[in-house]
Amino acid sequence: MSSESSAPAAAEPWTVRRILTWTTQHFTERGCDTPRLDAEILLAHVLNCPRIQLYVQYERPLTEEERTRLRGFVRRRAEHEPVAYLVGKREFFGLDFRVTSDVLIPRPDTETLVLALLDYLKDFPAAEAIELGVGSGAISVTAAVHQSGLSVNAVDISSQALGIAKENARRHQVESRIHFYEGDLFASLPEDLRVDAVVSNPPYVQTAELDQLDADVKDHEPRLALDGGADGLDLARRIIIDAPCFLKPNGLLLLELGPDNIQSAATFLKSQTGFQKIHILKDAAGRERVLSARCV
Ligand SMILES: C[S@@+](CC[C@H](N)C(=O)[O-])C[C@H]1O[C@@H](n2cnc3c(N)ncnc32)[C@H](O)[C@@H]1O
């Protein structure tokens, strides 16, 4: 598709079917993990239709303008730019979130934390939470959509990330129940704030491991959202130390961490006074993912 000289036959039109085949092959050669899916998402984005519609118009030729637009996306995807950034959105918990390269792309792993939060809040007609490192808003917005009595104090150190989170709160009509703060963890929050839950998916990758991540992640997602320091737990430890000052008695702390460092975080949490009922929750793939504790 990118070079007419490599086209199999000049007269053969670039139909949806032919473009999907060519693009899938190209992405495979460039080492993309999900070449066919990526090709379909990008083509559906260019044609402004749901993915399933591609199969309804399988033999439809693309216009020159559509091919030009697709070519740009294909070039960027072949350089491992994540599909979510190219199309500007990612689904999380059944909701569409706008994403740009200023925010981490929401991961299915994070649904474990959201489910635990919603389970805890189900008995509260009204509740208040803090989220540290709100990013795209995936956690706060989803929780607010599913728990109509919830208000959230959502913090991020990145003003660009806060801009995206606000947009997603508006998109899902929960902006009146999410209060945004720009700052370092708890520093920008009112000192007398006491909430039912403190949650965070902090940066938790070990600095030395950043360069070993997939190109999609290490070359495109914000380092600020990934780098958790030498053992990945720099922010987690600070959150564990300060959370009891902001939690009501029996309030919930939930931290998403990596399967490789969550046990160390649990050991650190147990060494602190102020917590009880400490558990590690597994994600859908069976990996230890969320550290849960209650304030005494
Ligand atoms: C792993 S991302 C999580 C984003 C989102 N909550 C999610 O689960 O998809 C971590 C977020 O923490 C933010 N962050 C990093 N250091 C921070 C700090 N010291 N204080 C507040 N936010 C911070 C980053 O900007 C990033 O948005």
PDBQT file of the ligand as one rigid body, heavy atoms in Angstrom, charges set to zero:
ROOT
HETATM    1  C1  LIG A 301       0.491   4.328  36.194  1.00  0.00    +0.000 C 
HETATM    2  S1  LIG A 301      -0.237   5.890  35.820  1.00  0.00    +0.000 S 
HETATM    3  C2  LIG A 301      -1.923   5.577  36.296  1.00  0.00    +0.000 C 
HETATM    4  C3  LIG A 301      -2.920   6.337  35.491  1.00  0.00    +0.000 C 
HETATM    5  C4  LIG A 301      -4.393   5.929  35.740  1.00  0.00    +0.000 C 
HETATM    6  N1  LIG A 301      -4.758   6.100  37.110  1.00  0.00    +0.000 N 
HETATM    7  C5  LIG A 301      -4.620   4.487  35.320  1.00  0.00    +0.000 C 
HETATM    8  O1  LIG A 301      -4.748   3.640  36.218  1.00  0.00    +0.000 OA
HETATM    9  O2  LIG A 301      -4.673   4.202  34.111  1.00  0.00    +0.000 OA
HETATM   10  C6  LIG A 301       0.429   6.870  37.133  1.00  0.00    +0.000 C 
HETATM   11  C7  LIG A 301       0.024   8.334  37.157  1.00  0.00    +0.000 C 
HETATM   12  O3  LIG A 301       0.650   8.932  38.297  1.00  0.00    +0.000 OA
HETATM   13  C8  LIG A 301       1.076  10.235  37.962  1.00  0.00    +0.000 C 
HETATM   14  N2  LIG A 301       2.152  10.606  38.914  1.00  0.00    +0.000 N 
HETATM   15  C9  LIG A 301       3.461  10.274  38.854  1.00  0.00    +0.000 A 
HETATM   16  N3  LIG A 301       4.113  10.778  39.912  1.00  0.00    +0.000 NA
HETATM   17  C10 LIG A 301       3.188  11.442  40.666  1.00  0.00    +0.000 A 
HETATM   18  C11 LIG A 301       3.248  12.170  41.896  1.00  0.00    +0.000 A 
HETATM   19  N4  LIG A 301       4.409  12.296  42.572  1.00  0.00    +0.000 N 
HETATM   20  N5  LIG A 301       2.110  12.714  42.358  1.00  0.00    +0.000 NA
HETATM   21  C12 LIG A 301       0.938  12.595  41.687  1.00  0.00    +0.000 A 
HETATM   22  N6  LIG A 301       0.820  11.908  40.524  1.00  0.00    +0.000 NA
HETATM   23  C13 LIG A 301       1.930  11.332  40.019  1.00  0.00    +0.000 A 
HETATM   24  C14 LIG A 301       1.499  10.140  36.516  1.00  0.00    +0.000 C 
HETATM   25  O4  LIG A 301       1.480  11.414  35.890  1.00  0.00    +0.000 OA
HETATM   26  C15 LIG A 301       0.457   9.158  35.962  1.00  0.00    +0.000 C 
HETATM   27  O5  LIG A 301      -0.647   9.853  35.432  1.00  0.00    +0.000 OA
ENDROOT
TORSDOF 0
